[in-house]
Amino acid sequence: MEIEIDYKGKKEKVVLKTLSWGENNDCVRAGIKGKDVDFVLQQEHRLVKSIAKAPFEVTMETLRELPANIGDKLFNAMQKLNQLEEDVAKNLNSPSEVKEPLMEKK
């Protein structure tokens, strides 16, 4: 997905990619500290891993320094690219707890 942003007075493009299952799990794991879960940190990791090309160095620090409107635009695009399928999302209480099997019973 290509997103146009106003960066340092110029129109620039940022390319975002869909995360693999393993990449997404790495991001979830990065936000788990003992029994605590830092959802903001997980989302920041997801955004860093989703950006394939940008007019800036893609690090947690540079993303945090972006103007809020640019950060929000990139975050919303990343969320759209990496959203769960509706039937999967309905069955999840938490990232690791499934209420009922998602596969058909034979």
Biopython code that builds the backbone (N, CA, C, O; Angstrom):
import numpy as np
from Bio.PDB.StructureBuilder import StructureBuilder

atoms = [
    (1, "MET", "N", (0.855, -1.169, 0.000)),
    (1, "MET", "CA", (0.000, 0.000, 0.000)),
    (1, "MET", "C", (0.901, 1.232, 0.000)),
    (1, "MET", "O", (1.869, 1.312, 0.756)),
    (2, "GLU", "N", (0.571, 2.171, -0.845)),
    (2, "GLU", "CA", (1.346, 3.405, -0.933)),
    (2, "GLU", "C", (0.539, 4.556, -0.330)),
    (2, "GLU", "O", (-0.626, 4.762, -0.669)),
    (3, "ILE", "N", (1.181, 5.295, 0.564)),
    (3, "ILE", "CA", (0.536, 6.433, 1.234)),
    (3, "ILE", "C", (1.340, 7.687, 0.913)),
    (3, "ILE", "O", (2.569, 7.686, 0.992)),
    (4, "GLU", "N", (0.636, 8.756, 0.551)),
    (4, "GLU", "CA", (1.310, 10.032, 0.307)),
    (4, "GLU", "C", (1.254, 10.881, 1.575)),
    (4, "GLU", "O", (0.205, 11.022, 2.203)),
    (5, "ILE", "N", (2.406, 11.440, 1.936)),
    (5, "ILE", "CA", (2.481, 12.304, 3.114)),
    (5, "ILE", "C", (3.186, 13.607, 2.750)),
    (5, "ILE", "O", (3.930, 13.668, 1.772)),
    (6, "ASP", "N", (2.946, 14.642, 3.541)),
    (6, "ASP", "CA", (3.698, 15.891, 3.435)),
    (6, "ASP", "C", (4.836, 15.788, 4.435)),
    (6, "ASP", "O", (4.613, 15.836, 5.645)),
    (7, "TYR", "N", (6.053, 15.646, 3.932)),
    (7, "TYR", "CA", (7.208, 15.446, 4.808)),
    (7, "TYR", "C", (8.279, 16.485, 4.474)),
    (7, "TYR", "O", (8.793, 16.531, 3.357)),
    (8, "LYS", "N", (8.594, 17.296, 5.442)),
    (8, "LYS", "CA", (9.585, 18.369, 5.284)),
    (8, "LYS", "C", (9.284, 19.253, 4.090)),
    (8, "LYS", "O", (10.175, 19.612, 3.320)),
    (9, "GLY", "N", (7.995, 19.603, 3.947)),
    (9, "GLY", "CA", (7.576, 20.528, 2.905)),
    (9, "GLY", "C", (7.416, 19.924, 1.521)),
    (9, "GLY", "O", (7.162, 20.651, 0.561)),
    (10, "LYS", "N", (7.558, 18.602, 1.395)),
    (10, "LYS", "CA", (7.431, 17.952, 0.083)),
    (10, "LYS", "C", (6.447, 16.792, 0.167)),
    (10, "LYS", "O", (6.282, 16.165, 1.213)),
    (11, "LYS", "N", (5.796, 16.525, -0.966)),
    (11, "LYS", "CA", (4.944, 15.339, -1.074)),
    (11, "LYS", "C", (5.866, 14.130, -1.231)),
    (11, "LYS", "O", (6.677, 14.071, -2.155)),
    (12, "GLU", "N", (5.732, 13.180, -0.327)),
    (12, "GLU", "CA", (6.562, 11.975, -0.341)),
    (12, "GLU", "C", (5.660, 10.754, -0.246)),
    (12, "GLU", "O", (4.500, 10.853, 0.154)),
    (13, "LYS", "N", (6.212, 9.594, -0.622)),
    (13, "LYS", "CA", (5.452, 8.353, -0.557)),
    (13, "LYS", "C", (6.074, 7.409, 0.452)),
    (13, "LYS", "O", (7.295, 7.284, 0.553)),
    (14, "VAL", "N", (5.199, 6.748, 1.195)),
    (14, "VAL", "CA", (5.596, 5.707, 2.132)),
    (14, "VAL", "C", (4.908, 4.431, 1.655)),
    (14, "VAL", "O", (3.708, 4.428, 1.380)),
    (15, "VAL", "N", (5.677, 3.352, 1.561)),
    (15, "VAL", "CA", (5.134, 2.061, 1.135)),
    (15, "VAL", "C", (5.035, 1.163, 2.365)),
    (15, "VAL", "O", (6.012, 0.956, 3.085)),
    (16, "LEU", "N", (3.837, 0.639, 2.587)),
    (16, "LEU", "CA", (3.606, -0.276, 3.707)),
    (16, "LEU", "C", (3.297, -1.662, 3.164)),
    (16, "LEU", "O", (2.720, -1.814, 2.088)),
    (17, "LYS", "N", (3.698, -2.674, 3.940)),
    (17, "LYS", "CA", (3.445, -4.055, 3.540)),
    (17, "LYS", "C", (2.623, -4.763, 4.602)),
    (17, "LYS", "O", (2.583, -4.343, 5.759)),
    (18, "THR", "N", (1.975, -5.831, 4.197)),
    (18, "THR", "CA", (1.239, -6.671, 5.130)),
    (18, "THR", "C", (2.246, -7.526, 5.894)),
    (18, "THR", "O", (3.162, -8.096, 5.301)),
    (19, "LEU", "N", (2.075, -7.609, 7.185)),
    (19, "LEU", "CA", (2.973, -8.410, 8.008)),
    (19, "LEU", "C", (2.671, -9.895, 7.853)),
    (19, "LEU", "O", (1.524, -10.302, 7.674)),
    (20, "SER", "N", (3.723, -10.682, 7.926)),
    (20, "SER", "CA", (3.525, -12.127, 7.963)),
    (20, "SER", "C", (3.026, -12.503, 9.358)),
    (20, "SER", "O", (3.077, -11.693, 10.284)),
    (21, "TRP", "N", (2.556, -13.706, 9.494)),
    (21, "TRP", "CA", (2.068, -14.189, 10.789)),
    (21, "TRP", "C", (3.195, -14.136, 11.815)),
    (21, "TRP", "O", (2.980, -13.714, 12.952)),
    (22, "GLY", "N", (4.390, -14.559, 11.423)),
    (22, "GLY", "CA", (5.535, -14.541, 12.328)),
    (22, "GLY", "C", (5.955, -13.133, 12.716)),
    (22, "GLY", "O", (6.276, -12.877, 13.877)),
    (23, "GLU", "N", (5.955, -12.214, 11.748)),
    (23, "GLU", "CA", (6.300, -10.819, 12.058)),
    (23, "GLU", "C", (5.312, -10.225, 13.057)),
    (23, "GLU", "O", (5.704, -9.534, 13.997)),
    (24, "ASN", "N", (4.027, -10.503, 12.844)),
    (24, "ASN", "CA", (3.014, -9.984, 13.759)),
    (24, "ASN", "C", (3.212, -10.558, 15.164)),
    (24, "ASN", "O", (3.096, -9.837, 16.155)),
    (25, "ASN", "N", (3.507, -11.842, 15.244)),
    (25, "ASN", "CA", (3.754, -12.457, 16.549)),
    (25, "ASN", "C", (4.973, -11.861, 17.233)),
    (25, "ASN", "O", (4.975, -11.698, 18.454)),
    (26, "ASP", "N", (6.011, -11.533, 16.468)),
    (26, "ASP", "CA", (7.194, -10.876, 17.040)),
    (26, "ASP", "C", (6.802, -9.544, 17.677)),
    (26, "ASP", "O", (7.307, -9.184, 18.741)),
    (27, "CYS", "N", (5.903, -8.820, 17.022)),
    (27, "CYS", "CA", (5.451, -7.528, 17.549)),
    (27, "CYS", "C", (4.635, -7.701, 18.825)),
    (27, "CYS", "O", (4.774, -6.927, 19.772)),
    (28, "VAL", "N", (3.793, -8.711, 18.842)),
    (28, "VAL", "CA", (3.008, -8.992, 20.044)),
    (28, "VAL", "C", (3.952, -9.337, 21.192)),
    (28, "VAL", "O", (3.810, -8.822, 22.301)),
    (29, "ARG", "N", (4.912, -10.209, 20.917)),
    (29, "ARG", "CA", (5.878, -10.635, 21.932)),
    (29, "ARG", "C", (6.684, -9.452, 22.469)),
    (29, "ARG", "O", (7.004, -9.408, 23.657)),
    (30, "ALA", "N", (7.013, -8.500, 21.604)),
    (30, "ALA", "CA", (7.825, -7.345, 22.009)),
    (30, "ALA", "C", (7.119, -6.490, 23.061)),
    (30, "ALA", "O", (7.773, -5.790, 23.834)),
    (31, "GLY", "N", (5.797, -6.545, 23.091)),
    (31, "GLY", "CA", (5.041, -5.741, 24.043)),
    (31, "GLY", "C", (4.690, -6.462, 25.333)),
    (31, "GLY", "O", (4.026, -5.895, 26.200)),
    (32, "ILE", "N", (5.131, -7.710, 25.467)),
    (32, "ILE", "CA", (4.825, -8.473, 26.683)),
    (32, "ILE", "C", (6.015, -8.404, 27.622)),
    (32, "ILE", "O", (7.117, -8.846, 27.297)),
    (33, "LYS", "N", (5.768, -7.846, 28.780)),
    (33, "LYS", "CA", (6.791, -7.715, 29.818)),
    (33, "LYS", "C", (6.284, -8.403, 31.074)),
    (33, "LYS", "O", (5.542, -7.808, 31.855)),
    (34, "GLY", "N", (6.683, -9.659, 31.272)),
    (34, "GLY", "CA", (6.176, -10.425, 32.404)),
    (34, "GLY", "C", (4.690, -10.661, 32.238)),
    (34, "GLY", "O", (4.261, -11.260, 31.252)),
    (35, "LYS", "N", (3.900, -10.197, 33.192)),
    (35, "LYS", "CA", (2.441, -10.340, 33.130)),
    (35, "LYS", "C", (1.771, -9.133, 32.501)),
    (35, "LYS", "O", (0.556, -9.131, 32.306)),
    (36, "ASP", "N", (2.547, -8.104, 32.181)),
    (36, "ASP", "CA", (1.997, -6.874, 31.618)),
    (36, "ASP", "C", (2.097, -6.882, 30.098)),
    (36, "ASP", "O", (3.033, -7.437, 29.522)),
    (37, "VAL", "N", (1.111, -6.255, 29.462)),
    (37, "VAL", "CA", (1.103, -6.123, 28.010)),
    (37, "VAL", "C", (1.055, -4.645, 27.671)),
    (37, "VAL", "O", (0.166, -3.923, 28.121)),
    (38, "ASP", "N", (2.022, -4.199, 26.872)),
    (38, "ASP", "CA", (2.081, -2.809, 26.414)),
    (38, "ASP", "C", (1.565, -2.774, 24.977)),
    (38, "ASP", "O", (2.323, -2.990, 24.031)),
    (39, "PHE", "N", (0.258, -2.499, 24.822)),
    (39, "PHE", "CA", (-0.355, -2.515, 23.496)),
    (39, "PHE", "C", (0.194, -1.413, 22.594)),
    (39, "PHE", "O", (0.299, -1.605, 21.383)),
    (40, "VAL", "N", (0.542, -0.273, 23.162)),
    (40, "VAL", "CA", (1.107, 0.820, 22.360)),
    (40, "VAL", "C", (2.444, 0.386, 21.768)),
    (40, "VAL", "O", (2.701, 0.613, 20.586)),
    (41, "LEU", "N", (3.288, -0.229, 22.571)),
    (41, "LEU", "CA", (4.584, -0.715, 22.089)),
    (41, "LEU", "C", (4.398, -1.774, 21.004)),
    (41, "LEU", "O", (5.140, -1.791, 20.022)),
    (42, "GLN", "N", (3.417, -2.653, 21.173)),
    (42, "GLN", "CA", (3.139, -3.650, 20.142)),
    (42, "GLN", "C", (2.775, -2.981, 18.825)),
    (42, "GLN", "O", (3.252, -3.384, 17.764)),
    (43, "GLN", "N", (1.924, -1.953, 18.897)),
    (43, "GLN", "CA", (1.507, -1.260, 17.676)),
    (43, "GLN", "C", (2.660, -0.493, 17.031)),
    (43, "GLN", "O", (2.761, -0.429, 15.806)),
    (44, "GLU", "N", (3.518, 0.082, 17.851)),
    (44, "GLU", "CA", (4.695, 0.776, 17.302)),
    (44, "GLU", "C", (5.597, -0.219, 16.564)),
    (44, "GLU", "O", (6.108, 0.091, 15.488)),
    (45, "HIS", "N", (5.792, -1.389, 17.127)),
    (45, "HIS", "CA", (6.590, -2.420, 16.454)),
    (45, "HIS", "C", (5.931, -2.845, 15.146)),
    (45, "HIS", "O", (6.609, -3.043, 14.138)),
    (46, "ARG", "N", (4.616, -2.985, 15.166)),
    (46, "ARG", "CA", (3.900, -3.363, 13.935)),
    (46, "ARG", "C", (4.096, -2.313, 12.845)),
    (46, "ARG", "O", (4.289, -2.652, 11.678)),
    (47, "LEU", "N", (4.045, -1.039, 13.230)),
    (47, "LEU", "CA", (4.217, 0.014, 12.239)),
    (47, "LEU", "C", (5.634, 0.006, 11.674)),
    (47, "LEU", "O", (5.817, 0.125, 10.463)),
    (48, "VAL", "N", (6.632, -0.133, 12.535)),
    (48, "VAL", "CA", (8.026, -0.182, 12.060)),
    (48, "VAL", "C", (8.200, -1.326, 11.064)),
    (48, "VAL", "O", (8.788, -1.137, 9.999)),
    (49, "LYS", "N", (7.692, -2.514, 11.405)),
    (49, "LYS", "CA", (7.848, -3.678, 10.526)),
    (49, "LYS", "C", (7.021, -3.559, 9.247)),
    (49, "LYS", "O", (7.356, -4.182, 8.239)),
    (50, "SER", "N", (5.957, -2.775, 9.273)),
    (50, "SER", "CA", (5.091, -2.635, 8.102)),
    (50, "SER", "C", (5.647, -1.670, 7.053)),
    (50, "SER", "O", (5.313, -1.782, 5.874)),
    (51, "ILE", "N", (6.483, -0.732, 7.469)),
    (51, "ILE", "CA", (6.990, 0.263, 6.512)),
    (51, "ILE", "C", (8.129, -0.344, 5.699)),
    (51, "ILE", "O", (9.192, -0.667, 6.229)),
    (52, "ALA", "N", (7.879, -0.492, 4.394)),
    (52, "ALA", "CA", (8.860, -1.081, 3.485)),
    (52, "ALA", "C", (9.763, -0.021, 2.852)),
    (52, "ALA", "O", (10.915, -0.298, 2.519)),
    (53, "LYS", "N", (9.229, 1.201, 2.687)),
    (53, "LYS", "CA", (9.991, 2.278, 2.050)),
    (53, "LYS", "C", (9.466, 3.605, 2.567)),
    (53, "LYS", "O", (8.256, 3.811, 2.656)),
    (54, "ALA", "N", (10.390, 4.512, 2.909)),
    (54, "ALA", "CA", (9.987, 5.819, 3.435)),
    (54, "ALA", "C", (11.094, 6.835, 3.177)),
    (54, "ALA", "O", (12.249, 6.466, 2.967)),
    (55, "PRO", "N", (10.727, 8.138, 3.194)),
    (55, "PRO", "CA", (11.735, 9.179, 2.992)),
    (55, "PRO", "C", (12.518, 9.492, 4.276)),
    (55, "PRO", "O", (13.208, 10.508, 4.352)),
    (56, "PHE", "N", (12.411, 8.637, 5.258)),
    (56, "PHE", "CA", (13.115, 8.803, 6.531)),
    (56, "PHE", "C", (13.585, 7.422, 6.995)),
    (56, "PHE", "O", (13.080, 6.396, 6.540)),
    (57, "GLU", "N", (14.545, 7.414, 7.892)),
    (57, "GLU", "CA", (14.999, 6.152, 8.470)),
    (57, "GLU", "C", (13.855, 5.588, 9.320)),
    (57, "GLU", "O", (13.260, 6.302, 10.127)),
    (58, "VAL", "N", (13.559, 4.314, 9.131)),
    (58, "VAL", "CA", (12.428, 3.707, 9.833)),
    (58, "VAL", "C", (12.913, 3.063, 11.133)),
    (58, "VAL", "O", (13.396, 1.931, 11.154)),
    (59, "THR", "N", (12.768, 3.820, 12.200)),
    (59, "THR", "CA", (13.083, 3.329, 13.542)),
    (59, "THR", "C", (11.963, 3.777, 14.465)),
    (59, "THR", "O", (11.161, 4.643, 14.116)),
    (60, "MET", "N", (11.918, 3.181, 15.636)),
    (60, "MET", "CA", (10.913, 3.577, 16.622)),
    (60, "MET", "C", (11.077, 5.065, 16.949)),
    (60, "MET", "O", (10.089, 5.788, 17.079)),
    (61, "GLU", "N", (12.312, 5.511, 17.078)),
    (61, "GLU", "CA", (12.581, 6.906, 17.449)),
    (61, "GLU", "C", (12.115, 7.878, 16.374)),
    (61, "GLU", "O", (11.484, 8.889, 16.686)),
    (62, "THR", "N", (12.422, 7.581, 15.097)),
    (62, "THR", "CA", (12.014, 8.516, 14.037)),
    (62, "THR", "C", (10.497, 8.552, 13.895)),
    (62, "THR", "O", (9.924, 9.607, 13.622)),
    (63, "LEU", "N", (9.844, 7.406, 14.078)),
    (63, "LEU", "CA", (8.379, 7.402, 14.004)),
    (63, "LEU", "C", (7.773, 8.230, 15.123)),
    (63, "LEU", "O", (6.792, 8.943, 14.910)),
    (64, "ARG", "N", (8.344, 8.141, 16.301)),
    (64, "ARG", "CA", (7.839, 8.910, 17.439)),
    (64, "ARG", "C", (8.041, 10.409, 17.253)),
    (64, "ARG", "O", (7.328, 11.208, 17.859)),
    (65, "GLU", "N", (8.993, 10.792, 16.431)),
    (65, "GLU", "CA", (9.279, 12.211, 16.186)),
    (65, "GLU", "C", (8.453, 12.797, 15.035)),
    (65, "GLU", "O", (8.463, 14.011, 14.830)),
    (66, "LEU", "N", (7.749, 11.964, 14.292)),
    (66, "LEU", "CA", (6.927, 12.464, 13.186)),
    (66, "LEU", "C", (5.774, 13.301, 13.729)),
    (66, "LEU", "O", (5.310, 13.067, 14.845)),
    (67, "PRO", "N", (5.307, 14.278, 12.945)),
    (67, "PRO", "CA", (4.105, 15.002, 13.354)),
    (67, "PRO", "C", (2.955, 14.008, 13.540)),
    (67, "PRO", "O", (2.873, 13.006, 12.828)),
    (68, "ALA", "N", (2.083, 14.287, 14.486)),
    (68, "ALA", "CA", (0.991, 13.367, 14.825)),
    (68, "ALA", "C", (0.120, 13.027, 13.615)),
    (68, "ALA", "O", (-0.312, 11.883, 13.471)),
    (69, "ASN", "N", (-0.141, 14.002, 12.748)),
    (69, "ASN", "CA", (-1.011, 13.720, 11.600)),
    (69, "ASN", "C", (-0.382, 12.693, 10.659)),
    (69, "ASN", "O", (-1.096, 11.883, 10.069)),
    (70, "ILE", "N", (0.935, 12.717, 10.512)),
    (70, "ILE", "CA", (1.616, 11.733, 9.661)),
    (70, "ILE", "C", (1.623, 10.378, 10.359)),
    (70, "ILE", "O", (1.321, 9.359, 9.738)),
    (71, "GLY", "N", (1.964, 10.361, 11.640)),
    (71, "GLY", "CA", (1.958, 9.119, 12.391)),
    (71, "GLY", "C", (0.599, 8.445, 12.375)),
    (71, "GLY", "O", (0.503, 7.232, 12.186)),
    (72, "ASP", "N", (-0.454, 9.230, 12.574)),
    (72, "ASP", "CA", (-1.812, 8.690, 12.556)),
    (72, "ASP", "C", (-2.168, 8.128, 11.182)),
    (72, "ASP", "O", (-2.786, 7.068, 11.085)),
    (73, "LYS", "N", (-1.783, 8.828, 10.133)),
    (73, "LYS", "CA", (-2.082, 8.378, 8.773)),
    (73, "LYS", "C", (-1.387, 7.045, 8.492)),
    (73, "LYS", "O", (-1.996, 6.132, 7.934)),
    (74, "LEU", "N", (-0.123, 6.934, 8.876)),
    (74, "LEU", "CA", (0.618, 5.694, 8.662)),
    (74, "LEU", "C", (0.055, 4.564, 9.533)),
    (74, "LEU", "O", (-0.089, 3.430, 9.076)),
    (75, "PHE", "N", (-0.258, 4.886, 10.781)),
    (75, "PHE", "CA", (-0.812, 3.888, 11.697)),
    (75, "PHE", "C", (-2.141, 3.345, 11.170)),
    (75, "PHE", "O", (-2.363, 2.135, 11.183)),
    (76, "ASN", "N", (-3.021, 4.226, 10.710)),
    (76, "ASN", "CA", (-4.323, 3.795, 10.187)),
    (76, "ASN", "C", (-4.163, 2.900, 8.963)),
    (76, "ASN", "O", (-4.889, 1.918, 8.810)),
    (77, "ALA", "N", (-3.212, 3.238, 8.091)),
    (77, "ALA", "CA", (-2.957, 2.405, 6.906)),
    (77, "ALA", "C", (-2.422, 1.037, 7.324)),
    (77, "ALA", "O", (-2.832, 0.016, 6.772)),
    (78, "MET", "N", (-1.504, 1.011, 8.300)),
    (78, "MET", "CA", (-0.960, -0.254, 8.793)),
    (78, "MET", "C", (-2.063, -1.110, 9.391)),
    (78, "MET", "O", (-2.109, -2.316, 9.149)),
    (79, "GLN", "N", (-2.959, -0.500, 10.175)),
    (79, "GLN", "CA", (-4.071, -1.236, 10.780)),
    (79, "GLN", "C", (-4.961, -1.852, 9.702)),
    (79, "GLN", "O", (-5.383, -3.002, 9.816)),
    (80, "LYS", "N", (-5.240, -1.074, 8.658)),
    (80, "LYS", "CA", (-6.094, -1.564, 7.577)),
    (80, "LYS", "C", (-5.445, -2.747, 6.867)),
    (80, "LYS", "O", (-6.116, -3.728, 6.547)),
    (81, "LEU", "N", (-4.147, -2.656, 6.623)),
    (81, "LEU", "CA", (-3.428, -3.734, 5.940)),
    (81, "LEU", "C", (-3.362, -5.005, 6.773)),
    (81, "LEU", "O", (-3.361, -6.107, 6.224)),
    (82, "ASN", "N", (-3.309, -4.862, 8.078)),
    (82, "ASN", "CA", (-3.046, -5.997, 8.956)),
    (82, "ASN", "C", (-4.222, -6.370, 9.850)),
    (82, "ASN", "O", (-4.028, -7.004, 10.887)),
    (83, "GLN", "N", (-5.438, -5.988, 9.468)),
    (83, "GLN", "CA", (-6.590, -6.301, 10.304)),
    (83, "GLN", "C", (-6.936, -7.783, 10.202)),
    (83, "GLN", "O", (-6.713, -8.425, 9.176)),
    (84, "LEU", "N", (-7.484, -8.304, 11.291)),
    (84, "LEU", "CA", (-7.925, -9.693, 11.311)),
    (84, "LEU", "C", (-9.170, -9.850, 10.456)),
    (84, "LEU", "O", (-9.968, -8.923, 10.317)),
    (85, "GLU", "N", (-9.321, -11.030, 9.891)),
    (85, "GLU", "CA", (-10.563, -11.333, 9.184)),
    (85, "GLU", "C", (-11.704, -11.235, 10.185)),
    (85, "GLU", "O", (-11.510, -11.541, 11.362)),
    (86, "GLU", "N", (-12.862, -10.827, 9.761)),
    (86, "GLU", "CA", (-13.983, -10.588, 10.666)),
    (86, "GLU", "C", (-14.343, -11.821, 11.491)),
    (86, "GLU", "O", (-14.614, -11.698, 12.685)),
    (87, "ASP", "N", (-14.350, -13.009, 10.879)),
    (87, "ASP", "CA", (-14.740, -14.202, 11.628)),
    (87, "ASP", "C", (-13.704, -14.576, 12.683)),
    (87, "ASP", "O", (-14.059, -15.119, 13.729)),
    (88, "VAL", "N", (-12.445, -14.296, 12.428)),
    (88, "VAL", "CA", (-11.398, -14.556, 13.410)),
    (88, "VAL", "C", (-11.512, -13.553, 14.554)),
    (88, "VAL", "O", (-11.452, -13.939, 15.721)),
    (89, "ALA", "N", (-11.673, -12.289, 14.237)),
    (89, "ALA", "CA", (-11.744, -11.243, 15.252)),
    (89, "ALA", "C", (-12.912, -11.467, 16.214)),
    (89, "ALA", "O", (-12.786, -11.192, 17.407)),
    (90, "LYS", "N", (-14.031, -11.954, 15.717)),
    (90, "LYS", "CA", (-15.196, -12.197, 16.575)),
    (90, "LYS", "C", (-14.922, -13.282, 17.604)),
    (90, "LYS", "O", (-15.542, -13.294, 18.667)),
    (91, "ASN", "N", (-13.998, -14.196, 17.305)),
    (91, "ASN", "CA", (-13.725, -15.324, 18.184)),
    (91, "ASN", "C", (-12.605, -15.066, 19.184)),
    (91, "ASN", "O", (-12.298, -15.937, 19.996)),
    (92, "LEU", "N", (-11.996, -13.899, 19.142)),
    (92, "LEU", "CA", (-10.855, -13.643, 20.016)),
    (92, "LEU", "C", (-11.247, -12.809, 21.234)),
    (92, "LEU", "O", (-11.879, -11.761, 21.107)),
    (93, "ASN", "N", (-10.866, -13.288, 22.401)),
    (93, "ASN", "CA", (-10.996, -12.496, 23.623)),
    (93, "ASN", "C", (-9.720, -11.707, 23.834)),
    (93, "ASN", "O", (-9.757, -10.547, 24.246)),
    (94, "SER", "N", (-8.600, -12.330, 23.553)),
    (94, "SER", "CA", (-7.291, -11.709, 23.672)),
    (94, "SER", "C", (-6.453, -12.285, 22.546)),
    (94, "SER", "O", (-6.885, -13.232, 21.888)),
    (95, "PRO", "N", (-5.259, -11.739, 22.302)),
    (95, "PRO", "CA", (-4.451, -12.247, 21.188)),
    (95, "PRO", "C", (-4.157, -13.743, 21.262)),
    (95, "PRO", "O", (-3.844, -14.343, 20.233)),
    (96, "SER", "N", (-4.243, -14.363, 22.428)),
    (96, "SER", "CA", (-3.897, -15.773, 22.519)),
    (96, "SER", "C", (-5.051, -16.675, 22.956)),
    (96, "SER", "O", (-4.838, -17.857, 23.228)),
    (97, "GLU", "N", (-6.257, -16.140, 23.027)),
    (97, "GLU", "CA", (-7.378, -16.934, 23.531)),
    (97, "GLU", "C", (-8.486, -17.006, 22.496)),
    (97, "GLU", "O", (-9.084, -15.988, 22.149)),
    (98, "VAL", "N", (-8.760, -18.192, 22.006)),
    (98, "VAL", "CA", (-9.811, -18.402, 21.016)),
    (98, "VAL", "C", (-11.003, -19.042, 21.706)),
    (98, "VAL", "O", (-10.852, -20.039, 22.413)),
    (99, "LYS", "N", (-12.185, -18.479, 21.508)),
    (99, "LYS", "CA", (-13.399, -18.986, 22.148)),
    (99, "LYS", "C", (-13.837, -20.335, 21.569)),
    (99, "LYS", "O", (-14.207, -21.249, 22.306)),
    (100, "GLU", "N", (-13.790, -20.439, 20.261)),
    (100, "GLU", "CA", (-14.244, -21.662, 19.619)),
    (100, "GLU", "C", (-13.324, -21.956, 18.443)),
    (100, "GLU", "O", (-12.676, -21.044, 17.929)),
    (101, "PRO", "N", (-13.254, -23.215, 18.006)),
    (101, "PRO", "CA", (-12.367, -23.550, 16.896)),
    (101, "PRO", "C", (-12.726, -22.759, 15.652)),
    (101, "PRO", "O", (-13.902, -22.538, 15.362)),
    (102, "LEU", "N", (-11.709, -22.335, 14.921)),
    (102, "LEU", "CA", (-11.951, -21.579, 13.688)),
    (102, "LEU", "C", (-12.060, -22.500, 12.488)),
    (102, "LEU", "O", (-12.539, -22.086, 11.432)),
    (103, "MET", "N", (-11.623, -23.743, 12.635)),
    (103, "MET", "CA", (-11.692, -24.695, 11.547)),
    (103, "MET", "C", (-12.983, -25.504, 11.678)),
    (103, "MET", "O", (-13.480, -25.733, 12.781)),
    (104, "GLU", "N", (-13.506, -25.925, 10.551)),
    (104, "GLU", "CA", (-14.727, -26.726, 10.587)),
    (104, "GLU", "C", (-14.435, -28.092, 11.189)),
    (104, "GLU", "O", (-13.375, -28.671, 10.951)),
    (105, "LYS", "N", (-15.366, -28.594, 11.961)),
    (105, "LYS", "CA", (-15.250, -29.940, 12.518)),
    (105, "LYS", "C", (-15.659, -30.935, 11.458)),
    (105, "LYS", "O", (-16.595, -30.692, 10.696)),
    (106, "LYS", "N", (-14.958, -32.058, 11.405)),
    (106, "LYS", "CA", (-15.291, -33.096, 10.426)),
    (106, "LYS", "C", (-16.019, -34.230, 11.083)),
    (106, "LYS", "O", (-16.383, -35.199, 10.417)),
]
sb = StructureBuilder()
sb.init_structure("model")
sb.init_model(0)
sb.init_chain("A")
sb.init_seg("    ")
for serial, (resi, resn, name, xyz) in enumerate(atoms, 1):
    if name == "N":
        sb.init_residue(resn, " ", resi, " ")
    sb.init_atom(name, np.array(xyz, "f"), 0.0, 1.0, " ", f" {name:<3s}", serial, name[0])
structure = sb.get_structure()
